[in-house]
């Protein structure tokens, strides 16, 4: 069964460093998402992406964050200058077509630890 | 504003007990979708069910059942004859029809099933 994959599974970085989290969505999916879960808290929407553009972003998704689909298969989340509070699990999700009646398939997540 | 509330932070039961996880949502929209996700200790998000706002029929899937009541804005989840493998964090989530991609999650309920 097709699945969303994410790499790395765990990333440790120093505060102020740039990190890139990678996701490979399911191949025929068109809509992509990033969510964040700070340890012990709820999952929060960061950004949605379609046709090489951001469709919607949350207040969390400030100028330190960017997303891109560089090569038609990967979908990346870049944090330009990490802060301690960026430590969280980051989930990528993909969806075949837009709409709440279509399931978002989640990847296994990348745990980001900022020291 | 849209919101999902899971008032039960942690629940602990003994195997074979029935357990109900509560979910209350807030929205002024008339068209929306409700979801339940399971997050086992391994951390991934597993889709369990989707229900749209026009379908108030209860659903049963094996030991799992869901009770959707628009009158009380609730979408509760019952596990019958719980098993140790049911131990996980369970999230209730909401998508508004006109925000087709953005999942709004509750805080989650950590269920611990003891042998």
Interface residues (C-beta under 8 A of the other chain):
Chain A: X31 X33 X35 X41 X42 X43 X44 X45 X48 X55 X56 X58 X89 X91 X95 X98 X99 X100 X101 X103 X104 X105 X106 X107 X108 X109 X111
Chain B: X32 X33 X42 X43 X44 X45 X47 X50 X52 X91 X93 X95 X96 X97 X99 X100 X101 X102 X103 X104 X105 X106 X107 X108
